[in-house]
Amino acid sequence: MVLDYTENIKKLISADSVYEGYYDDEVSGANLYRYNCGLLDVKRWLHSVLTRELSESNYEAARVILHLPLEDLEVRVGTEIDVKLAEVLPYDYNKISCSAGQVFEKGTPELLSTLLGEMDIYTYKAILEDKNNPVRLLYQYFISMIEKAHQITGSSGVLNRAILKEHKLQDDLMLYRMDSILCSVAELFTDGY
């Protein structure tokens, strides 16, 4: 059974979080709702990638931090070991005297600092190799919205709040804050690593 982690991302992609005109509470609220639902797809997919990495390696924990326009997103996966100490009593009766759960963080992969965030090479390759994953789709959406903002404003430089205000351009996800790196991310997705 193949899970589809892109259902909510596709709903986000079908909307415009960058639009001309005055601020609209209803449109903005709908865009932020679709964005948060899309992040659920991203979290689920990253969780599956990290879990697969743990099952294929000797690591006991892994994590990824994605740099996003509103806030960074961190996903962690770790193994948990239950330790049970038993006291053996006469007649083969065992009395459990203590139970404790611990998360071990020894043996974690080295995190790389990338354009997308901080992650290990396994996760980085998964994002770049799978053309239809929610992380890649999300960043491609960001890139398309920034390109739209540049077309509307006629600006070839880095966007800022003043330029958006001058052109009465609404940016619900505050993508202008990532304008300087999204061009490099577009090249990364085109050229690969």
C-alpha positions as CSV (number, residue, x, y, z in Angstrom):
1,M,0.0,0.0,0.0
2,V,1.5,3.3,-1.1
3,L,0.5,6.3,1.0
4,D,-0.2,9.7,-0.6
5,Y,1.3,12.4,1.4
6,T,0.4,15.2,-1.0
7,E,-3.4,15.5,-0.6
8,N,-3.3,18.7,1.5
9,I,-0.3,20.2,-0.4
10,K,-2.3,19.9,-3.6
11,K,-5.1,22.0,-2.0
12,L,-2.6,24.6,-1.0
13,I,-1.0,24.7,-4.5
14,S,-4.5,25.3,-6.0
15,A,-4.8,28.6,-4.1
16,D,-2.9,31.9,-4.3
17,S,-1.3,33.1,-1.1
18,V,0.0,36.2,-3.0
19,Y,-2.8,38.4,-4.4
20,E,-3.4,42.0,-5.4
21,G,-5.7,44.3,-3.6
22,Y,-6.6,45.0,0.0
23,Y,-6.2,42.5,2.8
24,D,-9.1,40.0,3.0
25,D,-9.6,38.2,6.3
26,E,-11.5,35.4,4.7
27,V,-9.0,34.7,1.9
28,S,-6.1,35.1,4.3
29,G,-7.7,32.7,6.8
30,A,-8.3,30.1,4.1
31,N,-4.7,30.4,2.9
32,L,-3.3,29.9,6.3
33,Y,-5.6,27.0,7.0
34,R,-4.5,25.3,3.7
35,Y,-0.9,26.0,4.6
36,N,-1.2,24.4,8.0
37,C,-2.9,21.3,6.5
38,G,-0.1,21.1,3.9
39,L,2.4,21.1,6.8
40,L,0.7,18.0,8.1
41,D,1.6,16.3,4.8
42,V,5.1,17.5,5.1
43,K,5.4,16.2,8.7
44,R,4.0,12.8,7.8
45,W,6.3,12.4,4.8
46,L,9.4,13.5,6.8
47,H,8.4,11.2,9.6
48,S,8.2,8.3,7.2
49,V,11.6,9.1,5.7
50,L,13.2,9.4,9.1
51,T,11.6,6.1,10.3
52,R,12.8,4.4,7.1
53,E,16.3,5.8,7.8
54,L,16.3,4.4,11.3
55,S,15.2,1.0,10.1
56,E,18.0,0.9,7.5
57,S,20.7,2.2,9.8
58,N,22.1,1.8,13.3
59,Y,20.9,5.2,14.3
60,E,18.7,5.5,17.3
61,A,17.3,9.0,16.6
62,A,17.1,11.4,13.6
63,R,15.6,14.8,13.0
64,V,15.2,17.5,10.4
65,I,14.5,21.2,10.6
66,L,13.0,22.9,7.6
67,H,13.3,26.7,7.2
68,L,9.8,28.0,6.3
69,P,8.6,31.6,6.0
70,L,6.4,31.7,9.1
71,E,8.5,29.5,11.4
72,D,10.9,26.6,11.2
73,L,9.4,23.1,11.3
74,E,11.2,20.4,13.3
75,V,10.4,16.6,12.9
76,R,12.1,14.1,15.2
77,V,12.0,10.3,15.3
78,G,13.7,8.1,17.9
79,T,13.6,4.7,19.3
80,E,12.3,4.0,22.7
81,I,13.5,1.1,24.9
82,D,11.4,-0.1,27.8
83,V,13.6,-1.5,30.6
84,K,11.8,-3.8,33.0
85,L,13.5,-5.2,36.1
86,A,12.0,-8.3,37.5
87,E,12.5,-10.1,40.7
88,V,12.3,-13.8,40.5
89,L,10.3,-15.3,43.3
90,P,9.7,-19.0,44.3
91,Y,7.5,-21.1,42.0
92,D,8.6,-19.2,38.8
93,Y,6.5,-16.1,39.7
94,N,8.1,-12.9,38.5
95,K,7.4,-9.6,40.2
96,I,8.0,-6.5,38.1
97,S,9.6,-3.9,40.4
98,C,10.2,-1.1,38.0
99,S,9.5,0.0,34.4
100,A,11.1,3.0,32.7
101,G,11.0,4.4,29.1
102,Q,14.1,6.1,27.8
103,V,14.8,7.8,24.5
104,F,18.4,7.2,23.5
105,E,20.0,9.9,21.3
106,K,23.3,8.2,20.8
107,G,24.1,7.3,17.2
108,T,22.3,10.2,15.5
109,P,23.2,11.2,11.9
110,E,25.2,14.3,11.3
111,L,23.1,17.3,10.3
112,L,24.0,19.3,7.2
113,S,23.1,22.9,6.8
114,T,21.3,23.2,3.5
115,L,19.2,25.8,1.7
116,L,16.1,24.0,2.9
117,G,17.1,23.6,6.5
118,E,19.2,21.3,8.7
119,M,19.0,17.6,7.8
120,D,21.1,14.5,7.3
121,I,22.2,13.3,3.8
122,Y,19.5,10.6,3.7
123,T,16.7,13.0,4.1
124,Y,18.3,15.5,1.8
125,K,18.6,12.9,-1.0
126,A,15.0,11.8,-0.4
127,I,13.8,15.3,-0.9
128,L,15.8,15.8,-4.1
129,E,15.2,12.4,-5.7
130,D,11.5,12.0,-5.1
131,K,10.0,14.6,-7.5
132,N,6.5,14.3,-6.0
133,N,7.1,14.7,-2.2
134,P,5.3,17.3,-0.2
135,V,8.5,19.1,0.9
136,R,9.5,19.6,-2.7
137,L,6.0,20.6,-3.8
138,L,5.8,23.1,-0.9
139,Y,9.0,24.8,-1.9
140,Q,8.0,24.8,-5.6
141,Y,4.8,26.5,-4.5
142,F,6.8,29.1,-2.6
143,I,8.9,29.7,-5.7
144,S,5.9,30.1,-8.0
145,M,4.3,32.6,-5.5
146,I,7.5,34.7,-5.3
147,E,7.8,34.7,-9.1
148,K,4.2,35.9,-9.2
149,A,5.0,38.7,-6.7
150,H,8.0,39.8,-8.9
151,Q,5.8,39.9,-12.0
152,I,3.2,42.0,-10.3
153,T,5.6,44.4,-8.7
154,G,8.0,44.5,-11.7
155,S,10.9,44.2,-9.2
156,S,14.0,42.3,-10.1
157,G,15.5,42.9,-6.6
158,V,14.7,41.2,-3.3
159,L,11.2,41.9,-2.2
160,N,10.4,43.6,1.1
161,R,7.4,44.8,3.0
162,A,7.6,48.4,1.5
163,I,7.5,47.1,-2.1
164,L,4.5,44.9,-1.3
165,K,2.7,47.8,0.3
166,E,3.4,50.1,-2.6
167,H,1.8,47.7,-5.0
168,K,-1.0,46.7,-2.7
169,L,0.2,43.1,-2.8
170,Q,-0.9,40.7,-0.1
171,D,1.5,37.9,0.9
172,D,-0.3,35.7,3.5
173,L,2.6,33.4,4.1
174,M,5.2,36.2,4.2
175,L,7.2,34.5,1.4
176,Y,9.0,37.8,0.7
177,R,11.2,36.9,3.8
178,M,12.5,33.9,1.8
179,D,12.9,35.7,-1.5
180,S,16.7,35.7,-1.5
181,I,17.1,31.9,-1.1
182,L,14.1,30.7,-3.2
183,C,16.0,31.4,-6.4
184,S,18.8,29.1,-5.2
185,V,16.3,26.5,-4.2
186,A,14.8,26.6,-7.7
187,E,18.3,25.9,-9.1
188,L,18.8,23.1,-6.6
189,F,15.6,21.4,-7.7
190,T,16.5,21.8,-11.4
191,D,20.2,20.8,-11.2
192,G,20.1,18.4,-8.3
193,Y,22.9,18.0,-5.8
